[in-house]
């Protein structure tokens, strides 16, 4: 079956480009002895997660307990929930899940640590914990080295828990277009974390793991970094938003669309917000850049002089944001050249709990 025979809108992954992205990231990190924990919010597909493990990832990061459940039940053995798990119901699920995989969660307050410990003790499991540091994203985490120390001690004293280290994710600069700003803030974060780690070590607490870092900032990590692993995700697929940063990775994820109508003013395609997301940037057609593109629920409309097309033409579209586009589809097609080689379920679509 050829791409042109797909009914649209259809999400597809160009495997040759995907493989090249995988290799580039793996080679970069191996050079500096940094582990990779690709973030599952980008893939939402256990088949792709296993492909990332096969390409050298040490484990998989995710944001939700539901995603961790899917990953564990697909056989992923090393899972980081790069977030706090707060509700007692989810804490119980996570504690049970820790019995069938190496599971790590993030914490930033004492009551949560107590609840995790109680659940782990009940299930007879061990939950690995990272203290989350707020390094500018302002969406969780503690704000001082003293708070990190307090929580680290609390974890160490709590049955069923292991203190592994620190999460420090600078989401506020992931999509910063200015290279110098991304570089400057990345260096400031490194220096801050070195101070936190030194403070903990002065108080006889070892930090074995520091995790964070995005596709947009991984280029600033080298052999001297404090980070032991990175949570890159979009590198594998890329999108319009990350394309603005001039990174070394290429687009591998596309939504195939059909031209529905043309005239001397505009072109309309059958792909809208229900199949391609616009939360970070507007979708674009490869090789073209259009500021006047508009996206409604079911359609994309763009000026006729941008794209010379006829009704029925199949057009590939680069998503504005790969992660949220993935979550709009039930299936993704794997493609080499122009040939469909598989259709794979997006296992964790809508798994947001």
Order of alpha helices (4+ residues) and beta strands (2+ residues): beta-alpha-beta-alpha-alpha-beta-alpha-beta-alpha-beta-alpha-beta-alpha-beta-alpha-beta-beta-alpha-beta-beta-beta-beta-beta-beta-alpha-beta-beta
